[in-house]
Amino acid sequence: MVKNISWTNYNNFVDDEKMTNICVLGMGYIGLPTALLFANNDHEVVGVDVNHRVIETLKNETMPFEEEGFQEMLDNTIKSGSFRPETKVEDADVFLVAVPTPFDTDLRMADLKYVISACGMITPNLRKGNLVIIESTIPPKTCEKQVTPILEESGLKVPDDISLSHCPERAIPGNTLHEMVNNDRVIGGIDDRSTYLTAQLYSSFVKGNLHLTNSTTAEMIKLMENTFRDVNIALANELTQIADDYDVNVWEAIEVANKHPRVNIHTPGPGVGGHCIAIDPWFLTETTNKASLILTSRQINDSMPKYVLQQVKSMLNDVEKPTITVFGVAYKGDIGDTRATPALKFIKLAEKEGYRIKIYDPFVGEFDYPVLGLEDAVEESDCIVVLTDHSVFKEMNPGEFCGEMRRLNVFDARNVINLSFWMKCGYKTRIIGISD
């Protein structure tokens, strides 16, 4: 029977154990901010990545991605010497793995190759008393059944010689610094000592509560959190399609339904993106046949780009060889992150229908397709399709470029535009979940 770990015996483990030297593997969206937070709070940190370009960028005191608050932190920690970016693992008290966990779309399973590789990289440097922390999102039992055997190739035993724990992140792009510091954290060790040592370490910068459990429960909790959100969004998306059949404005219906003290339906949209919500539920389904609700929710959310395209096609059924301008390919508003964005599936489906696609996204620099400036993107377009809820789309004056378009149509899959303003400018408008 699984039991949660209390704080009762905390001091028995941590009084004389100060683990100040940390080696963080993976300088991405989570690993780098985590490394900088530790380095800014009295730890000596080496940040390791196999991508030499990322390391050179960091050595030049430049963040490889935009995230508020971390450029200044990088400047301070590089100058003080508390943070050093390197391409090779070095000896340390703590090894923290924060590499990506890709999703194998063919097998519908977590691809643990980067986690396994990172654990293999630290094995030659392990010594008795080390703590290994896995921050990467992983399926339940990964620490116990896959990470432990790799670490024990060092000749040391887990947990007798090496402590091991899982501490999943809870942070959202665009607000990473605030959330990493202030959100509660779940810490699950392979044994009590592993849990307490990890809690001591994270308490150096985390202001939220630290919830102590075991490694398998911590692995499960992370996946449960994002699965809940995916299922809730799937419910909103299914209600949207049902509401269309009844000519009901689903946005008004959801708003009023959420007045109930125990109801909180999320908002519909063109699908689910990002590295967490669109991916993590699959990690729960890979070794069980008891996940029918989760699988159905994934199917609903993955089908939304097709549903949006059907709505757009109905607006353009009399147009030969239409051109569509996609507004926003980031998976969420006001960031440039396109990981698992539903916009990519929409674009590919539209291309199969023979549509010409042009893209405008003021936050995205690199994408699978060219990202154009606003004027080039709307030129000779027959329809604007809003797929991301960037704030700039809320404030946009469509009258400034309506003369560039061939036909004035707009479909908003995020309910973000000022509807009356666009209508006054002569646009035929449609919003997901609101019938004509």
C-alpha positions as CSV (number, residue, x, y, z in Angstrom):
1,M,0.0,0.0,0.0
2,V,1.4,3.4,-1.0
3,K,1.7,6.0,1.8
4,N,2.6,9.6,1.6
5,I,5.8,10.7,3.4
6,S,5.4,13.2,6.2
7,W,7.9,15.8,7.4
8,T,8.3,14.0,10.8
9,N,11.8,12.6,10.3
10,Y,13.1,15.4,8.0
11,N,15.8,16.6,10.3
12,N,17.2,13.0,10.8
13,F,18.3,13.1,7.2
14,V,19.3,16.7,6.3
15,D,21.0,18.3,9.4
16,D,24.5,17.5,8.3
17,E,24.0,17.1,4.5
18,K,24.5,20.2,2.4
19,M,24.4,19.5,-1.3
20,T,25.6,22.6,-3.0
21,N,27.2,21.5,-6.2
22,I,24.6,20.7,-8.9
23,C,25.0,19.4,-12.5
24,V,21.8,20.0,-14.5
25,L,21.5,18.0,-17.8
26,G,19.3,19.8,-20.4
27,M,19.3,23.5,-21.0
28,G,15.8,23.8,-22.4
29,Y,12.6,25.5,-21.3
30,I,12.8,23.8,-17.8
31,G,16.4,22.8,-17.2
32,L,17.9,26.2,-17.8
33,P,15.5,28.2,-15.6
34,T,15.9,25.6,-12.9
35,A,19.7,25.8,-13.1
36,L,19.6,29.5,-13.0
37,L,17.3,29.5,-9.9
38,F,19.6,27.2,-8.1
39,A,22.7,29.2,-9.1
40,N,21.0,32.4,-7.9
41,N,20.3,30.8,-4.5
42,D,23.7,29.8,-3.1
43,H,24.4,26.8,-5.3
44,E,27.3,26.1,-7.7
45,V,25.7,24.9,-10.9
46,V,27.0,23.4,-14.1
47,G,24.5,23.4,-17.0
48,V,25.1,20.7,-19.5
49,D,23.7,20.3,-23.0
50,V,24.9,18.2,-26.0
51,N,23.8,21.1,-28.3
52,H,27.0,23.1,-28.7
53,R,25.1,26.1,-30.1
54,V,23.0,26.3,-27.0
55,I,26.1,26.2,-24.8
56,E,27.9,28.8,-26.9
57,T,24.9,31.1,-26.7
58,L,24.9,30.8,-22.9
59,K,28.6,31.4,-22.6
60,N,28.0,34.6,-24.6
61,E,25.5,35.5,-21.8
62,T,22.4,35.2,-24.0
63,M,19.3,33.2,-23.3
64,P,18.5,30.8,-26.1
65,F,14.8,31.5,-25.7
66,E,12.8,34.4,-24.3
67,E,11.4,34.1,-20.8
68,E,10.9,37.1,-18.6
69,G,13.4,37.5,-15.7
70,F,16.0,35.0,-16.7
71,Q,18.3,37.1,-18.9
72,E,19.2,39.2,-15.8
73,M,19.6,36.1,-13.8
74,L,21.9,34.6,-16.4
75,D,24.0,37.8,-16.5
76,N,24.4,37.7,-12.7
77,T,25.2,34.1,-12.3
78,I,27.7,34.0,-15.2
79,K,29.5,37.0,-13.8
80,S,29.6,35.6,-10.2
81,G,30.7,32.2,-11.5
82,S,27.8,30.3,-9.8
83,F,26.6,29.1,-13.2
84,R,28.8,27.6,-15.9
85,P,27.4,26.2,-19.2
86,E,29.3,23.1,-20.5
87,T,28.9,20.2,-23.0
88,K,30.2,17.5,-20.6
89,V,29.1,16.2,-17.3
90,E,31.2,17.1,-14.3
91,D,31.4,15.7,-10.7
92,A,28.7,17.1,-8.4
93,D,26.7,16.5,-5.3
94,V,23.5,16.5,-7.2
95,F,22.7,15.5,-10.8
96,L,19.4,16.8,-12.2
97,V,17.9,15.5,-15.4
98,A,15.6,17.9,-17.2
99,V,15.8,16.7,-20.8
100,P,12.8,16.4,-23.2
101,T,10.6,13.3,-23.2
102,P,9.3,13.0,-26.8
103,F,6.1,11.2,-27.7
104,D,6.4,8.3,-30.1
105,T,3.5,8.9,-32.4
106,D,3.6,5.5,-34.0
107,L,3.7,3.5,-30.7
108,R,1.8,6.1,-28.7
109,M,4.3,5.8,-25.9
110,A,6.8,8.0,-24.1
111,D,10.2,7.9,-25.8
112,L,12.7,7.8,-22.9
113,K,15.8,7.9,-25.1
114,Y,17.0,11.3,-23.8
115,V,16.3,10.4,-20.2
116,I,18.1,7.1,-20.5
117,S,21.0,8.8,-22.4
118,A,21.3,11.5,-19.7
119,C,21.3,9.0,-16.9
120,G,24.0,7.1,-18.8
121,M,26.1,10.3,-19.1
122,I,26.2,10.8,-15.3
123,T,26.9,7.2,-14.3
124,P,30.7,7.5,-14.7
125,N,30.7,10.6,-12.4
126,L,28.5,9.1,-9.6
127,R,30.0,8.6,-6.2
128,K,28.5,7.5,-2.9
129,G,26.2,10.0,-1.3
130,N,25.0,11.6,-4.6
131,L,21.4,12.6,-5.3
132,V,19.9,12.1,-8.7
133,I,16.7,14.0,-9.5
134,I,14.6,13.4,-12.6
135,E,12.5,16.5,-13.6
136,S,11.7,15.2,-17.0
137,T,8.1,14.0,-17.4
138,I,8.1,10.2,-17.2
139,P,5.6,7.3,-17.0
140,P,4.9,5.7,-13.6
141,K,7.6,3.3,-12.4
142,T,10.3,4.8,-14.6
143,C,12.6,5.8,-11.7
144,E,12.2,2.3,-10.2
145,K,12.4,0.1,-13.3
146,Q,14.5,2.1,-15.8
147,V,16.5,4.8,-14.1
148,T,17.7,2.7,-11.2
149,P,19.4,-0.1,-13.3
150,I,21.3,2.5,-15.3
151,L,22.6,4.3,-12.2
152,E,23.6,1.0,-10.7
153,E,25.9,0.4,-13.6
154,S,28.3,2.6,-11.6
155,G,28.7,-0.2,-9.1
156,L,26.7,1.8,-6.5
157,K,23.3,0.8,-5.3
158,V,20.0,2.8,-5.2
159,P,19.0,3.8,-2.6
160,D,21.8,2.5,-0.3
161,D,24.6,4.5,-2.0
162,I,22.7,6.9,-4.3
163,S,19.5,8.8,-3.6
164,L,17.0,9.1,-6.4
165,S,13.8,11.1,-6.8
166,H,11.3,12.6,-9.2
167,C,10.4,16.3,-8.9
168,P,8.2,17.3,-11.9
169,E,7.9,20.9,-12.9
170,R,4.7,23.0,-12.7
171,A,5.4,26.0,-14.9
172,I,3.9,27.5,-18.0
173,P,5.8,29.3,-20.8
174,G,5.5,33.0,-20.5
175,N,5.3,32.9,-16.7
176,T,8.0,30.4,-15.8
177,L,9.9,32.4,-13.2
178,H,6.8,33.2,-11.1
179,E,5.4,29.7,-11.3
180,M,8.7,27.9,-10.6
181,V,9.2,30.0,-7.4
182,N,5.6,30.2,-6.1
183,N,3.8,27.1,-7.2
184,D,3.6,24.0,-4.9
185,R,6.0,21.2,-5.9
186,V,5.6,17.4,-5.7
187,I,8.7,15.5,-4.5
188,G,8.8,11.8,-4.7
189,G,11.9,9.8,-3.7
190,I,12.7,6.2,-4.2
191,D,13.0,6.2,-0.3
192,D,12.4,8.7,2.5
193,R,16.0,9.9,2.5
194,S,15.9,10.7,-1.2
195,T,12.6,12.6,-0.7
196,Y,14.0,14.7,2.2
197,L,17.2,15.6,0.5
198,T,15.4,16.7,-2.6
199,A,13.0,18.8,-0.5
200,Q,15.9,20.5,1.3
201,L,17.4,21.4,-2.1
202,Y,14.3,22.8,-3.7
203,S,13.4,24.8,-0.5
204,S,16.3,27.1,-1.4
205,F,14.1,28.8,-4.0
206,V,10.6,27.4,-3.9
207,K,8.1,29.5,-1.9
208,G,5.2,27.2,-2.5
209,N,4.4,24.1,-0.4
210,L,6.5,21.0,-0.9
211,H,4.3,17.8,-1.0
212,L,6.3,14.7,-0.2
213,T,5.5,11.3,-1.5
214,N,7.2,8.4,-3.3
215,S,8.7,8.4,-6.8
216,T,5.9,6.4,-8.5
217,T,3.2,8.6,-7.0
218,A,5.0,11.7,-8.1
219,E,5.3,10.4,-11.6
220,M,1.6,9.7,-11.6
221,I,0.6,13.0,-10.2
222,K,2.3,15.0,-12.9
223,L,0.5,13.0,-15.6
224,M,-2.8,13.2,-13.8
225,E,-2.7,17.0,-13.7
226,N,-2.3,17.4,-17.4
227,T,-4.7,14.6,-18.2
228,F,-7.4,16.4,-16.2
229,R,-6.9,19.5,-18.3
230,D,-7.0,17.5,-21.5
231,V,-10.2,15.8,-20.5
232,N,-11.8,19.1,-19.5
233,I,-10.9,20.7,-22.8
234,A,-12.2,17.7,-24.7
235,L,-15.5,18.2,-22.8
236,A,-15.7,21.8,-23.9
237,N,-14.8,20.9,-27.5
238,E,-17.5,18.2,-27.6
239,L,-20.1,20.5,-26.1
240,T,-19.2,23.1,-28.8
241,Q,-20.1,20.6,-31.5
242,I,-23.3,19.6,-29.8
243,A,-24.2,23.3,-29.2
244,D,-23.8,23.9,-33.0
245,D,-26.6,21.3,-33.6
246,Y,-28.9,23.2,-31.3
247,D,-27.9,26.7,-32.4
248,V,-26.7,27.5,-28.9
249,N,-23.9,30.0,-28.2
250,V,-21.5,27.6,-26.3
251,W,-19.5,30.5,-24.8
252,E,-22.5,32.0,-23.1
253,A,-23.6,28.5,-22.0
254,I,-20.2,27.7,-20.5
255,E,-20.0,31.0,-18.7
256,V,-23.4,30.6,-17.0
257,A,-22.8,26.9,-16.3
258,N,-19.6,27.9,-14.5
259,K,-21.6,30.0,-12.1
260,H,-22.4,26.7,-10.4
261,P,-20.1,26.4,-7.4
262,R,-18.8,23.0,-8.4
263,V,-18.5,23.4,-12.2
264,N,-15.5,24.7,-14.1
265,I,-15.7,23.9,-17.8
266,H,-12.7,25.0,-19.8
267,T,-13.0,26.9,-23.1
268,P,-13.1,25.3,-26.6
269,G,-10.5,25.8,-29.3
270,P,-8.8,24.4,-32.4
271,G,-7.1,21.6,-30.4
272,V,-4.5,21.2,-27.7
273,G,-0.8,21.9,-28.0
274,G,2.4,22.3,-26.0
275,H,4.7,19.7,-24.6
276,C,2.4,18.7,-21.7
277,I,-1.3,18.6,-22.2
278,A,-1.2,17.1,-25.7
279,I,1.5,14.5,-24.7
280,D,1.3,13.5,-21.1
281,P,-2.1,11.7,-21.2
282,W,-0.6,9.1,-23.6
283,F,2.1,8.3,-20.9
284,L,-0.7,7.0,-18.7
285,T,-2.3,4.8,-21.4
286,E,0.7,2.9,-22.7
287,T,0.6,-0.1,-20.3
288,T,-3.1,-0.3,-19.5
289,N,-6.4,-1.0,-21.2
290,K,-8.3,0.9,-18.6
291,A,-8.0,4.4,-20.0
292,S,-11.1,4.7,-22.3
293,L,-12.0,8.2,-21.1
294,I,-8.5,9.5,-21.6
295,L,-8.2,8.0,-25.0
296,T,-11.6,9.4,-26.1
297,S,-10.5,12.9,-24.9
298,R,-7.3,12.6,-26.9
299,Q,-9.3,11.7,-29.9
300,I,-11.7,14.6,-29.5
301,N,-8.9,17.2,-29.1
302,D,-6.8,15.8,-31.9
303,S,-9.9,16.0,-34.2
304,M,-10.5,19.7,-33.6
305,P,-8.3,21.0,-36.4
306,K,-10.4,19.0,-38.8
307,Y,-13.6,20.4,-37.3
308,V,-12.2,24.0,-37.7
309,L,-11.4,23.3,-41.3
310,Q,-14.9,22.1,-41.9
311,Q,-16.3,25.4,-40.6
312,V,-13.8,27.3,-42.8
313,K,-14.8,25.3,-45.9
314,S,-18.4,26.1,-45.3
315,M,-17.5,29.8,-45.5
316,L,-15.5,29.3,-48.7
317,N,-17.6,26.8,-50.6
318,D,-18.1,29.1,-53.5
319,V,-14.4,30.1,-53.8
320,E,-12.1,28.4,-56.3
321,K,-8.6,27.7,-55.1
322,P,-9.0,29.7,-51.9
323,T,-6.1,31.3,-49.9
324,I,-6.2,31.1,-46.1
325,T,-4.2,33.3,-43.8
326,V,-3.6,31.6,-40.4
327,F,-3.3,34.1,-37.5
328,G,-1.1,32.4,-34.9
329,V,0.7,29.1,-35.0
330,A,2.0,29.2,-31.4
331,Y,0.1,26.7,-29.2
332,K,-1.0,29.4,-26.8
333,G,-1.2,33.2,-26.7
334,D,1.6,35.7,-26.3
335,I,4.5,33.1,-26.6
336,G,6.5,31.8,-29.5
337,D,6.3,28.1,-28.6
338,T,4.9,25.9,-31.4
339,R,5.5,22.5,-29.8
340,A,2.6,20.1,-30.7
341,T,0.6,23.1,-32.0
342,P,-2.8,22.1,-33.5
343,A,-2.1,24.8,-36.1
344,L,0.3,22.5,-37.9
345,K,-2.4,19.8,-38.4
346,F,-4.9,22.4,-39.5
347,I,-2.4,23.7,-42.1
348,K,-1.6,20.2,-43.4
349,L,-5.3,19.2,-43.7
350,A,-6.0,22.5,-45.5
351,E,-3.2,21.9,-48.0
352,K,-4.6,18.5,-48.7
353,E,-7.9,20.2,-49.7
354,G,-6.0,22.3,-52.2
355,Y,-5.9,25.5,-50.1
356,R,-3.0,27.9,-50.3
357,I,-1.8,28.8,-46.8
358,K,0.0,31.9,-45.5
359,I,0.9,32.5,-41.9
360,Y,1.2,35.5,-39.6
361,D,2.4,35.2,-36.0
362,P,4.2,38.1,-34.4
363,F,5.7,35.9,-31.7
364,V,7.0,33.0,-33.8
365,G,10.3,33.2,-35.7
366,E,10.9,29.6,-36.8
367,F,8.2,27.2,-38.0
368,D,7.7,24.3,-40.4
369,Y,6.2,26.9,-42.9
370,P,7.3,30.5,-43.6
371,V,6.0,33.1,-41.2
372,L,5.2,36.3,-43.0
373,G,4.6,39.9,-42.0
374,L,1.0,41.0,-41.7
375,E,0.7,42.8,-45.0
376,D,2.2,39.9,-47.0
377,A,0.2,37.3,-45.1
378,V,-3.2,38.9,-45.8
379,E,-2.5,39.9,-49.4
380,E,-5.1,38.3,-51.8
381,S,-6.4,36.2,-48.9
382,D,-9.9,34.8,-48.9
383,C,-10.2,34.1,-45.2
384,I,-8.3,34.7,-41.9
385,V,-8.4,31.8,-39.5
386,V,-7.4,32.7,-35.9
387,L,-5.8,29.7,-34.2
388,T,-3.9,31.4,-31.4
389,D,-5.2,33.8,-28.7
390,H,-2.5,36.4,-29.0
391,S,-3.4,39.7,-27.3
392,V,-2.5,41.6,-30.5
393,F,-5.4,39.9,-32.3
394,K,-7.8,41.3,-29.6
395,E,-6.6,44.8,-30.3
396,M,-6.2,44.6,-34.0
397,N,-7.8,47.0,-36.4
398,P,-8.9,44.9,-39.4
399,G,-9.8,48.0,-41.4
400,E,-6.0,48.7,-41.8
401,F,-5.6,45.7,-44.1
402,C,-9.0,44.8,-45.5
403,G,-8.0,46.5,-48.8
404,E,-5.3,43.9,-49.2
405,M,-7.6,40.9,-49.0
406,R,-9.5,39.3,-51.9
407,R,-12.5,38.4,-49.8
408,L,-13.4,39.5,-46.3
409,N,-13.9,36.4,-44.2
410,V,-12.6,35.5,-40.7
411,F,-13.1,32.4,-38.6
412,D,-12.0,32.7,-35.0
413,A,-11.2,29.4,-33.3
414,R,-10.3,31.1,-30.0
415,N,-13.1,33.7,-29.6
416,V,-10.5,36.4,-29.3
417,I,-11.3,39.0,-31.9
418,N,-13.5,42.1,-31.4
419,L,-16.5,40.6,-33.3
420,S,-18.5,43.8,-33.8
421,F,-15.4,45.7,-35.0
422,W,-14.6,43.2,-37.7
423,M,-18.3,43.2,-38.8
424,K,-18.3,47.0,-39.1
425,C,-15.3,46.7,-41.3
426,G,-17.3,44.5,-43.7
427,Y,-16.0,41.1,-42.7
428,K,-18.2,38.0,-42.7
429,T,-17.4,36.5,-39.3
430,R,-17.8,33.2,-37.6
431,I,-16.6,32.2,-34.1
432,I,-16.2,28.6,-33.0
433,G,-19.2,27.5,-30.9
434,I,-21.4,30.4,-32.1
435,S,-23.8,29.5,-34.9
436,D,-24.7,31.9,-37.7
